[in-house]
Amino acid sequence: MRRFVIGQAKNLIDQTRRRPPQPHNRNNLSLLSLLHPSSSRFFSDMSSSDSTSSLPVTIDTINPNVLKCEYAVRGEIVNIAQKLQDDLKTNKDAYPFDEIIYCNIGNPQSLGQQAITFFREVLALCSHTALLDRDETHALFSADSIARAWKILDQIPGKATGAYSHSQGIKGLRDAIAAGIEARDGFPADPNDIFMTDGASPGVHMMMQLLISSEKDGILCPIPQYPLYSASIALHGGSLVPYYLDEASGWGLEISELKKQLEDAKSKGITVRALAVINPGNPTGQVLSEKNQRDIVDFCKKEGLVLLADEVYQENVYVPDKKFHSFKKVARSMGYGEKDISLVSFQSISKGYYGECGKRGGYMEVTGFTSDVREQIYKVASVNLCSNISGQILASLVMSPPKPGDESYESYIAEKEGILSSMARRAKTLEEGLKKLEGITCNRAEGAMYLFPCIKLPQKAIAAAEAAKTSLDTFYCKRLLNATGIVVVPGSGFRQVPGTWHFRLTILPQEDKIPAIVNRLTEFHKSFMDEFRN
């Protein structure tokens, strides 16, 4: 992708040198007009230096797995949007919008979501312990946040959040997380099974390191998938084995499809090591039924696969007929214990109603592995020393929030329910708006933070995308950005059934902005369809 953008920019620079300046056309911004003026010089200089460089590292000598790795949610369109945002500061009149709205990534607080007060009070007190000795602290902080901060600090050696912790995480915080899991599922949880991580992503990378030894090792992944999976599999030199979710049935996961793809992989000499499941789904937003989960557990047990359960959106369920059930709970309710199935569950403080993406906290619960394998997981965790302590504290708070009778309980519940109910309304408004657009279909948003509408565009648009040497969904998303300032991710960045086109849109802009976003999308789409109508 990097080389494509550089090549496109260089071609446009060469063209502009050969022709006189053209008048600005608001409806057809070139790549150069999307980039900050200084960026064209940057790309030009970088291209020329690449061809004459005598430096020891070149694009041809770096790890080829890095070149295979792609991460669309922060890809080409986001780079263009950031240049636009910079240019808007000085050239507001040059664009048909006054701000860039980033709907490309699940980053709630960047779009105005407020942090949960209790969580931040405890974190502040733990980070600056001198506050605990001041009389005025009791007027500024709730009694339970002060008590919780003291409890947490007593569990940290030296009471210092700036010190390294145990590589799995602070034991007392893992105790709190295990107790929270047990309360959620109704089955025992062992703090020694908890590995604290900087968000869920490092946990996924850690398991890929463990499971993949060559390209002959495969991981079954849902398509559409969150690009973390394809990227981490590529980085570690394995093979992604796709299984396609059924869009027509609300992004259903069919066991027959899993069996088909498993057999196909085996016929190619690939040993499938694990099955990744994202529930609630990203980018698709579906919530699995408990029956479907039972079938998945049985499939993994029968086929000897590790079940990688991405459950970071467990708090984000918006429809009354669906409920989140952890895969560990489902497996235990079926009578499967530690010796029956290998299961890794991922959780993060970045999603849910808390949205603490920048604090980088999370954990994985590792069950059903032998002691010698667990030693290797611990060794990999030890290479990174430990996850950051602020993230560890927040992860423990997410799993052990205020309880009835605590001073913060009512305000905590009001903040939590206010955020989740608003997300549900935003999801519904966006879903209904998209369904009204010509050629667009959209499954209901059951959970997570995204919509993944399918777009069917005229043949003229397909030809225009081919002429621009880009995918149809990328062509559409670029045009959307140019016309509205709304940043979405092309479906091709998540992979999709061949011949279908989608884009992912977050539900995270503040609720009062959602109607304007729907209006911008509607006006743009109508104009786009009229322009390219056959």
MIDOVEX-446027 format. One record per residue (C-alpha): y, x, z; residue in one letter. Coordinates in Angstrom, 2 decimals, padded with zeros to 5 digits. Layout:
BEGIN
ATOM        yy        xx        zz   type
ATOM         Y         X         Z      a
...
% end
This chain:
BEGIN
ATOM        yy        xx        zz   type
ATOM    000.00    000.00    000.00      m
ATOM    002.36    002.87    000.88      r
ATOM    001.79    004.49   -002.50      r
ATOM    002.28    001.15   -004.28      f
ATOM    005.66    000.54   -002.60      v
ATOM    006.81    004.11   -003.28      i
ATOM    005.74    003.81   -006.91      g
ATOM    007.48    000.48   -007.38      q
ATOM    010.67    001.78   -005.77      a
ATOM    010.63    004.94   -007.89      k
ATOM    010.14    002.94   -011.08      n
ATOM    013.07    000.72   -010.20      l
ATOM    015.24    003.73   -009.37      i
ATOM    014.38    005.30   -012.74      d
ATOM    015.21    002.03   -014.50      q
ATOM    018.59    001.73   -012.80      t
ATOM    019.47    005.29   -013.85      r
ATOM    018.85    004.35   -017.48      r
ATOM    020.89    001.13   -017.52      r
ATOM    024.36    000.02   -016.40      p
ATOM    024.70   -001.84   -013.08      p
ATOM    023.57   -005.46   -013.22      q
ATOM    025.31   -008.35   -011.46      p
ATOM    023.74   -009.47   -008.17      h
ATOM    021.30   -012.31   -008.55      n
ATOM    020.68   -014.08   -005.28      r
ATOM    017.57   -015.87   -006.51      n
ATOM    015.81   -012.79   -007.83      n
ATOM    016.36   -009.88   -005.45      l
ATOM    014.82   -006.64   -006.68      s
ATOM    012.93   -004.35   -004.37      l
ATOM    015.92   -002.02   -004.23      l
ATOM    018.24   -004.83   -003.13      s
ATOM    015.79   -005.63   -000.35      l
ATOM    015.92   -002.07    000.90      l
ATOM    018.81   -000.56    002.81      h
ATOM    020.95    001.52    000.38      p
ATOM    019.90    004.75    002.05      s
ATOM    016.25    003.81    001.69      s
ATOM    016.22    004.21   -002.09      s
ATOM    017.29    007.82   -001.56      r
ATOM    014.60    008.18    001.13      f
ATOM    011.84    006.92   -001.15      f
ATOM    013.10    009.04   -004.07      s
ATOM    013.27    012.20   -001.98      d
ATOM    009.85    011.53   -000.47      m
ATOM    008.26    011.00   -003.89      s
ATOM    009.65    014.23   -005.32      s
ATOM    008.77    016.26   -002.23      s
ATOM    005.18    014.96   -002.34      d
ATOM    004.65    016.42   -005.80      s
ATOM    005.88    019.92   -004.85      t
ATOM    004.80    020.12   -001.23      s
ATOM    003.02    023.23    000.01      s
ATOM    002.42    021.73    003.45      l
ATOM   -001.17    021.82    004.74      p
ATOM   -001.52    018.03    005.03      v
ATOM   -001.31    015.86    001.93      t
ATOM   -002.36    012.34    001.08      i
ATOM   -005.45    013.88   -000.55      d
ATOM   -006.54    015.88    002.51      t
ATOM   -006.19    013.35    005.33      i
ATOM   -009.16    011.39    006.63      n
ATOM   -010.16    008.98    003.82      p
ATOM   -010.94    006.33    006.43      n
ATOM   -007.22    006.19    007.24      v
ATOM   -006.47    005.42    003.58      l
ATOM   -009.00    002.58    003.64      k
ATOM   -007.39    001.08    006.73      c
ATOM   -004.86   -001.74    006.20      e
ATOM   -002.92   -003.87    008.68      y
ATOM   -001.11   -006.66    006.89      a
ATOM    000.75   -008.24    009.82      v
ATOM    003.00   -005.18    009.88      r
ATOM    002.72   -004.39    006.18      g
ATOM    004.88   -004.35    003.08      e
ATOM    006.64   -007.70    003.55      i
ATOM    007.59   -006.86    007.13      v
ATOM    009.02   -003.53    005.97      n
ATOM    011.17   -005.36    003.43      i
ATOM    012.26   -007.87    006.08      a
ATOM    013.40   -005.07    008.38      q
ATOM    015.54   -003.60    005.59      k
ATOM    017.00   -007.04    004.98      l
ATOM    017.77   -007.40    008.67      q
ATOM    019.67   -004.12    008.66      d
ATOM    021.60   -005.09    005.54      d
ATOM    022.52   -008.50    006.99      l
ATOM    024.62   -006.73    009.62      k
ATOM    027.12   -005.62    007.01      t
ATOM    026.41   -007.85    003.99      n
ATOM    025.92   -011.34    005.41      k
ATOM    027.45   -013.02    002.36      d
ATOM    024.90   -011.40    000.05      a
ATOM    022.02   -013.59    001.23      y
ATOM    021.31   -017.32    001.38      p
ATOM    020.39   -017.07    005.09      f
ATOM    021.97   -015.57    008.19      d
ATOM    018.91   -014.28    010.06      e
ATOM    015.37   -013.03    009.60      i
ATOM    012.78   -015.19    011.36      i
ATOM    009.64   -013.20    012.09      y
ATOM    006.69   -015.57    011.83      c
ATOM    004.31   -012.78    010.90      n
ATOM    002.91   -011.77    014.28      i
ATOM    001.97   -013.31    017.63      g
ATOM    004.87   -011.75    019.53      n
ATOM    006.25   -014.61    021.67      p
ATOM    008.98   -012.90    023.66      q
ATOM    010.54   -011.38    020.54      s
ATOM    011.25   -014.98    019.45      l
ATOM    012.79   -016.08    022.73      g
ATOM    009.87   -017.05    024.96      q
ATOM    010.70   -016.31    028.59      q
ATOM    008.39   -014.31    030.84      a
ATOM    006.66   -016.07    033.75      i
ATOM    008.89   -015.53    036.79      t
ATOM    006.14   -014.89    039.34      f
ATOM    004.48   -012.26    037.14      f
ATOM    007.72   -010.39    036.61      r
ATOM    008.75   -010.57    040.27      e
ATOM    005.48   -008.98    041.37      v
ATOM    005.72   -006.36    038.63      l
ATOM    009.31   -005.51    039.58      a
ATOM    008.42   -005.09    043.25      l
ATOM    005.40   -002.94    042.43      c
ATOM    007.43   -000.79    040.05      s
ATOM    010.37   -000.26    042.42      h
ATOM    008.81   -000.27    045.85      t
ATOM    012.11    000.49    047.62      a
ATOM    013.01   -003.18    047.07      l
ATOM    010.32   -004.20    049.53      l
ATOM    012.22   -002.57    052.41      d
ATOM    015.51   -004.36    051.74      r
ATOM    016.58   -007.46    053.62      d
ATOM    018.14   -009.07    050.54      e
ATOM    014.79   -008.95    048.70      t
ATOM    013.61   -012.00    050.67      h
ATOM    016.55   -013.98    049.30      a
ATOM    015.91   -012.88    045.71      l
ATOM    012.11   -012.95    045.50      f
ATOM    009.57   -015.59    046.50      s
ATOM    007.49   -014.95    049.61      a
ATOM    004.23   -015.01    047.68      d
ATOM    005.46   -012.50    045.08      s
ATOM    006.40   -010.13    047.92      i
ATOM    003.01   -010.64    049.59      a
ATOM    001.17   -010.12    046.30      r
ATOM    003.12   -006.93    045.57      a
ATOM    002.16   -005.49    048.98      w
ATOM   -001.48   -006.45    048.39      k
ATOM   -001.53   -004.76    044.98      i
ATOM    000.22   -001.63    046.22      l
ATOM   -002.31   -001.31    049.03      d
ATOM   -004.99   -001.12    046.34      q
ATOM   -003.27    001.68    044.39      i
ATOM   -003.83    005.24    045.66      p
ATOM   -000.48    006.56    046.79      g
ATOM    001.09    003.15    046.13      k
ATOM    002.41    004.73    042.90      a
ATOM    002.36    002.77    039.64      t
ATOM    003.33    005.96    037.83      g
ATOM    000.05    007.66    038.69      a
ATOM   -003.22    007.63    036.76      y
ATOM   -005.84    005.19    037.94      s
ATOM   -009.63    005.09    037.73      h
ATOM   -010.57    005.12    034.03      s
ATOM   -011.93    001.57    034.23      q
ATOM   -008.81    000.40    036.04      g
ATOM   -007.75   -000.05    039.66      i
ATOM   -010.72   -001.39    041.59      k
ATOM   -008.77   -004.05    043.53      g
ATOM   -007.29   -005.40    040.29      l
ATOM   -010.72   -005.52    038.70      r
ATOM   -011.89   -007.43    041.77      d
ATOM   -009.15   -010.02    041.15      a
ATOM   -010.06   -010.31    037.47      i
ATOM   -013.77   -010.72    038.24      a
ATOM   -012.93   -013.45    040.77      a
ATOM   -010.80   -015.18    038.11      g
ATOM   -013.63   -015.05    035.57      i
ATOM   -016.04   -016.44    038.13      e
ATOM   -013.64   -019.30    038.97      a
ATOM   -013.18   -020.05    035.25      r
ATOM   -016.86   -019.99    034.27      d
ATOM   -018.76   -020.94    037.40      g
ATOM   -021.01   -017.88    037.05      f
ATOM   -020.87   -014.55    038.89      p
ATOM   -018.73   -011.71    037.51      a
ATOM   -019.00   -008.06    038.53      d
ATOM   -015.80   -005.94    038.75      p
ATOM   -017.89   -002.97    037.60      n
ATOM   -018.30   -004.78    034.25      d
ATOM   -014.52   -004.81    033.74      i
ATOM   -012.81   -002.10    031.68      f
ATOM   -009.00   -002.39    031.73      m
ATOM   -007.36   -001.72    028.36      t
ATOM   -003.90   -001.53    026.81      d
ATOM   -004.22   -004.98    025.27      g
ATOM   -007.44   -006.15    023.63      a
ATOM   -007.15   -003.83    020.61      s
ATOM   -008.23   -000.58    022.35      p
ATOM   -011.28   -002.41    023.66      g
ATOM   -012.24   -003.41    020.12      v
ATOM   -011.72    000.18    018.93      h
ATOM   -013.84    001.45    021.83      m
ATOM   -016.74   -000.81    020.88      m
ATOM   -016.48    000.18    017.22      m
ATOM   -016.70    003.84    018.29      q
ATOM   -019.81    003.00    020.26      l
ATOM   -021.56    000.91    017.61      l
ATOM   -020.69    002.64    014.33      i
ATOM   -022.21    005.98    013.39      s
ATOM   -021.98    005.72    009.58      s
ATOM   -021.19    003.38    006.71      e
ATOM   -024.73    002.08    007.08      k
ATOM   -023.72    000.40    010.34      d
ATOM   -022.20   -003.04    009.79      g
ATOM   -020.25   -005.55    011.86      i
ATOM   -020.36   -009.25    010.98      l
ATOM   -016.76   -010.49    010.92      c
ATOM   -015.25   -013.90    010.16      p
ATOM   -013.33   -014.32    006.93      i
ATOM   -010.44   -015.01    007.26      p
ATOM   -010.29   -012.34    009.98      q
ATOM   -007.69   -010.66    012.15      y
ATOM   -006.98   -007.30    010.41      p
ATOM   -007.70   -005.37    013.61      l
ATOM   -011.39   -005.78    012.80      y
ATOM   -011.34   -004.60    009.20      s
ATOM   -008.96   -001.77    010.16      a
ATOM   -011.01   -000.52    013.12      s
ATOM   -014.29   -000.75    011.17      i
ATOM   -012.70    001.27    008.35      a
ATOM   -011.26    003.87    010.73      l
ATOM   -014.64    004.42    012.34      h
ATOM   -016.42    004.63    008.99      g
ATOM   -018.54    001.48    009.20      g
ATOM   -019.06   -001.50    006.91      s
ATOM   -017.51   -004.92    007.38      l
ATOM   -020.10   -007.60    006.70      v
ATOM   -018.18   -010.80    005.96      p
ATOM   -019.16   -014.29    006.92      y
ATOM   -016.97   -017.04    005.50      y
ATOM   -015.58   -019.81    007.65      l
ATOM   -015.72   -023.25    006.01      d
ATOM   -012.16   -024.42    005.41      e
ATOM   -013.29   -027.88    004.32      a
ATOM   -014.84   -028.54    007.74      s
ATOM   -011.87   -027.27    009.74      g
ATOM   -012.84   -023.59    009.51      w
ATOM   -016.35   -024.23    010.78      g
ATOM   -018.77   -021.40    011.52      l
ATOM   -022.13   -022.17    009.92      e
ATOM   -025.26   -020.39    011.18      i
ATOM   -026.70   -020.62    007.67      s
ATOM   -023.79   -018.49    006.44      e
ATOM   -024.45   -015.90    009.15      l
ATOM   -028.11   -015.71    008.15      k
ATOM   -027.22   -015.38    004.47      k
ATOM   -024.76   -012.53    005.03      q
ATOM   -027.10   -010.76    007.45      l
ATOM   -029.92   -010.77    004.89      e
ATOM   -027.54   -009.64    002.14      d
ATOM   -026.41   -006.71    004.29      a
ATOM   -030.01   -005.73    005.03      k
ATOM   -030.80   -005.75    001.31      s
ATOM   -028.03   -003.17    000.85      k
ATOM   -029.46   -000.90    003.53      g
ATOM   -026.87   -001.85    006.14      i
ATOM   -027.93   -002.22    009.75      t
ATOM   -025.83   -004.96    011.29      v
ATOM   -025.02   -004.01    014.87      r
ATOM   -022.77   -006.80    016.11      a
ATOM   -021.20   -010.17    015.42      l
ATOM   -017.46   -010.60    016.04      a
ATOM   -016.24   -014.11    016.83      v
ATOM   -012.60   -015.04    017.42      i
ATOM   -012.24   -018.19    019.53      n
ATOM   -009.73   -019.82    019.33      p
ATOM   -009.42   -018.51    015.80      g
ATOM   -006.95   -016.07    014.33      n
ATOM   -005.56   -016.69    011.72      p
ATOM   -007.26   -020.05    011.37      t
ATOM   -006.50   -021.74    014.72      g
ATOM   -009.82   -023.58    015.16      q
ATOM   -011.57   -023.99    018.53      v
ATOM   -015.36   -023.74    018.47      l
ATOM   -017.44   -026.54    019.92      s
ATOM   -019.82   -025.68    022.75      e
ATOM   -022.79   -026.60    020.57      k
ATOM   -021.62   -024.20    017.87      n
ATOM   -021.25   -021.48    020.50      q
ATOM   -024.81   -022.09    021.72      r
ATOM   -026.10   -021.68    018.18      d
ATOM   -024.15   -018.42    017.85      i
ATOM   -025.58   -017.09    021.12      v
ATOM   -029.10   -017.96    019.98      d
ATOM   -028.48   -016.26    016.64      f
ATOM   -027.33   -013.03    018.34      c
ATOM   -030.26   -013.05    020.73      k
ATOM   -032.79   -013.64    017.95      k
ATOM   -031.30   -010.99    015.65      e
ATOM   -030.61   -008.42    018.38      g
ATOM   -026.86   -008.32    017.78      l
ATOM   -024.09   -007.47    020.22      v
ATOM   -021.77   -010.47    020.53      l
ATOM   -018.13   -009.36    020.42      l
ATOM   -016.16   -012.33    021.76      a
ATOM   -012.42   -012.14    021.06      d
ATOM   -011.07   -014.70    023.54      e
ATOM   -007.42   -013.66    023.80      v
ATOM   -006.19   -017.19    022.93      y
ATOM   -008.26   -018.93    025.61      q
ATOM   -005.17   -020.58    027.11      e
ATOM   -003.91   -021.76    023.71      n
ATOM   -005.71   -025.04    023.03      v
ATOM   -003.54   -027.93    021.82      y
ATOM   -005.84   -030.86    021.04      v
ATOM   -007.43   -033.18    023.65      p
ATOM   -010.86   -033.24    022.01      d
ATOM   -011.39   -029.48    022.21      k
ATOM   -011.80   -027.18    025.20      k
ATOM   -012.20   -023.44    025.56      f
ATOM   -015.55   -022.17    026.84      h
ATOM   -016.14   -018.46    027.22      s
ATOM   -019.21   -017.10    025.44      f
ATOM   -020.38   -015.62    028.73      k
ATOM   -020.30   -019.05    030.34      k
ATOM   -022.20   -020.54    027.40      v
ATOM   -024.81   -017.78    027.45      a
ATOM   -025.34   -018.05    031.20      r
ATOM   -025.58   -021.85    031.02      s
ATOM   -028.40   -021.37    028.48      m
ATOM   -030.26   -019.23    030.98      g
ATOM   -029.55   -015.90    029.25      y
ATOM   -028.77   -013.07    031.65      g
ATOM   -028.02   -009.35    031.50      e
ATOM   -031.42   -008.49    029.99      k
ATOM   -031.28   -011.16    027.29      d
ATOM   -028.06   -010.61    025.37      i
ATOM   -025.40   -007.89    025.01      s
ATOM   -021.96   -009.44    025.23      l
ATOM   -018.44   -007.98    025.26      v
ATOM   -015.57   -010.37    026.00      s
ATOM   -011.96   -009.37    025.23      f
ATOM   -008.87   -010.73    026.97      q
ATOM   -005.20   -009.76    026.67      s
ATOM   -001.89   -010.45    028.41      i
ATOM   -000.19   -010.57    024.99      s
ATOM   -001.10   -014.17    024.14      k
ATOM   -001.70   -017.35    026.16      g
ATOM    001.47   -018.70    027.80      y
ATOM    002.46   -015.29    029.16      y
ATOM    003.08   -013.42    025.89      g
ATOM    003.51   -010.00    027.51      e
ATOM    002.80   -008.07    024.28      c
ATOM    004.95   -005.06    025.09      g
ATOM    003.40   -004.52    028.52      k
ATOM    000.06   -003.69    026.86      r
ATOM   -002.46   -005.10    029.26      g
ATOM   -005.93   -006.52    028.89      g
ATOM   -009.57   -005.95    029.63      y
ATOM   -013.06   -006.20    028.26      m
ATOM   -016.00   -007.49    030.25      e
ATOM   -019.14   -005.60    029.22      v
ATOM   -022.50   -007.20    030.06      t
ATOM   -026.08   -006.73    028.88      g
ATOM   -026.01   -002.95    028.34      f
ATOM   -028.32   -000.36    029.87      t
ATOM   -026.94    002.05    032.45      s
ATOM   -027.09    005.04    030.10      d
ATOM   -025.10    003.17    027.42      v
ATOM   -022.57    002.04    030.02      r
ATOM   -022.10    005.69    030.98      e
ATOM   -021.11    006.40    027.38      q
ATOM   -018.64    003.51    027.37      i
ATOM   -017.14    004.91    030.57      y
ATOM   -016.94    008.37    028.96      k
ATOM   -014.99    006.96    026.00      v
ATOM   -012.67    005.13    028.41      a
ATOM   -012.18    008.38    030.34      s
ATOM   -010.96    010.19    027.23      v
ATOM   -007.88    007.95    027.40      n
ATOM   -007.59    008.62    031.17      l
ATOM   -006.63    005.01    032.00      c
ATOM   -004.72    002.01    030.69      s
ATOM   -001.11    001.63    031.80      n
ATOM   -000.69    000.37    035.35      i
ATOM    001.91   -002.32    034.61      s
ATOM   -000.51   -003.88    032.14      g
ATOM   -003.31   -003.69    034.69      q
ATOM   -001.16   -005.49    037.28      i
ATOM   -000.22   -008.25    034.83      l
ATOM   -003.84   -008.69    033.72      a
ATOM   -004.82   -009.25    037.36      s
ATOM   -001.99   -011.75    037.80      l
ATOM   -002.97   -013.70    034.68      v
ATOM   -006.48   -014.12    036.12      m
ATOM   -005.23   -014.83    039.67      s
ATOM   -001.93   -016.77    039.39      p
ATOM   -000.25   -018.67    042.27      p
ATOM   -002.37   -021.32    043.94      k
ATOM   -001.43   -024.71    045.40      p
ATOM    000.52   -024.15    048.60      g
ATOM    002.08   -020.87    047.43      d
ATOM    005.88   -020.86    047.24      e
ATOM    005.83   -020.04    043.51      s
ATOM    003.11   -022.51    042.55      y
ATOM    005.25   -025.44    041.38      e
ATOM    007.68   -023.30    039.39      s
ATOM    004.77   -021.34    037.90      y
ATOM    002.99   -024.53    036.79      i
ATOM    006.24   -025.91    035.33      a
ATOM    006.82   -022.72    033.31      e
ATOM    003.20   -022.55    032.12      k
ATOM    002.95   -026.20    031.11      e
ATOM    006.40   -026.15    029.55      g
ATOM    005.47   -023.25    027.27      i
ATOM    002.05   -024.61    026.27      l
ATOM    003.26   -028.18    025.65      s
ATOM    006.11   -026.83    023.54      s
ATOM    003.66   -024.72    021.53      m
ATOM    001.56   -027.82    020.91      a
ATOM    004.59   -029.74    019.63      r
ATOM    005.70   -026.83    017.45      r
ATOM    002.22   -026.52    015.95      a
ATOM    002.12   -030.23    015.15      k
ATOM    005.60   -030.28    013.59      t
ATOM    004.83   -027.29    011.37      l
ATOM    001.42   -028.68    010.43      e
ATOM    002.89   -032.05    009.41      e
ATOM    005.70   -030.36    007.48      g
ATOM    003.29   -028.18    005.51      l
ATOM    000.99   -031.08    004.66      k
ATOM    003.86   -032.86    002.90      k
ATOM    004.36   -030.02    000.42      l
ATOM    002.99   -030.23   -003.10      e
ATOM   -000.16   -028.17   -003.58      g
ATOM   -000.47   -027.22    000.10      i
ATOM   -003.27   -028.25    002.44      t
ATOM   -003.42   -027.29    006.09      c
ATOM   -006.11   -027.80    008.72      n
ATOM   -004.92   -028.99    012.10      r
ATOM   -003.77   -026.41    014.62      a
ATOM   -006.34   -026.75    017.40      e
ATOM   -005.46   -023.52    019.16      g
ATOM   -004.14   -019.93    019.00      a
ATOM   -000.62   -019.37    017.65      m
ATOM   -000.91   -019.79    013.89      y
ATOM   -001.30   -022.06    010.90      l
ATOM   -003.16   -020.87    007.81      f
ATOM   -002.25   -023.24    004.98      p
ATOM   -003.93   -023.07    001.59      c
ATOM   -001.57   -022.92   -001.40      i
ATOM   -002.46   -024.01   -004.93      k
ATOM    000.21   -022.79   -007.34      l
ATOM    000.86   -023.39   -011.05      p
ATOM   -000.51   -021.14   -013.78      q
ATOM    002.99   -019.84   -014.55      k
ATOM    003.26   -018.55   -010.97      a
ATOM   -000.13   -016.86   -011.34      i
ATOM    001.08   -015.17   -014.53      a
ATOM    004.33   -014.09   -012.86      a
ATOM    002.38   -012.54   -009.96      a
ATOM    000.13   -010.71   -012.42      e
ATOM    003.19   -009.42   -014.27      a
ATOM    004.59   -008.17   -010.98      a
ATOM    001.23   -006.48   -010.30      k
ATOM    000.79   -008.19   -006.96      t
ATOM   -001.44   -010.88   -005.50      s
ATOM   -000.37   -014.49   -005.87      l
ATOM    000.04   -015.07   -002.14      d
ATOM    002.09   -011.86   -001.75      t
ATOM    004.29   -012.96   -004.66      f
ATOM    004.87   -016.32   -002.96      y
ATOM    005.55   -014.78    000.47      c
ATOM    008.07   -012.31   -000.96      k
ATOM    009.90   -015.09   -002.72      r
ATOM    009.88   -017.11    000.51      l
ATOM    011.40   -014.18    002.39      l
ATOM    014.07   -013.60   -000.26      n
ATOM    015.11   -017.25   -000.28      a
ATOM    014.85   -018.19    003.40      t
ATOM    014.58   -015.09    005.60      g
ATOM    011.22   -016.39    006.93      i
ATOM    008.56   -013.69    007.30      v
ATOM    004.94   -014.79    006.88      v
ATOM    001.77   -012.84    006.05      v
ATOM   -000.15   -013.32    002.79      p
ATOM   -003.67   -014.62    003.28      g
ATOM   -005.05   -011.66    001.36      s
ATOM   -004.13   -009.52    004.37      g
ATOM   -006.76   -011.44    006.34      f
ATOM   -009.22   -011.75    003.44      r
ATOM   -010.12   -015.17    002.10      q
ATOM   -012.62   -016.93   -000.13      v
ATOM   -012.12   -015.45   -003.62      p
ATOM   -009.94   -017.70   -005.77      g
ATOM   -008.14   -019.25   -002.79      t
ATOM   -004.68   -018.32   -001.52      w
ATOM   -003.12   -018.77    001.90      h
ATOM   -000.44   -017.48    004.22      f
ATOM   -000.31   -017.18    008.00      r
ATOM    002.65   -018.67    009.86      l
ATOM    003.16   -018.37    013.61      t
ATOM    004.22   -021.37    015.70      i
ATOM    006.32   -019.14    017.96      l
ATOM    009.99   -019.61    016.93      p
ATOM    011.81   -021.57    019.61      q
ATOM    011.31   -025.32    019.39      e
ATOM    014.89   -026.11    018.40      d
ATOM    014.50   -023.86    015.34      k
ATOM    011.31   -025.47    014.05      i
ATOM    012.98   -028.36    012.14      p
ATOM    015.23   -025.87    010.33      a
ATOM    012.22   -023.73    009.44      i
ATOM    010.42   -026.79    008.04      v
ATOM    013.54   -027.67    006.02      n
ATOM    013.84   -024.13    004.64      r
ATOM    010.14   -024.08    003.73      l
ATOM    010.40   -027.48    002.09      t
ATOM    013.47   -026.62    000.01      e
ATOM    012.02   -023.27   -001.03      f
ATOM    008.63   -024.68   -001.98      h
ATOM    010.14   -027.47   -004.06      k
ATOM    012.35   -024.97   -005.88      s
ATOM    009.42   -022.59   -006.40      f
ATOM    007.18   -025.32   -007.82      m
ATOM    009.95   -026.58   -010.11      d
ATOM    010.57   -023.05   -011.39      e
ATOM    006.92   -022.39   -012.18      f
ATOM    005.72   -025.87   -013.03      r
ATOM    003.34   -025.81   -016.02      n
% end
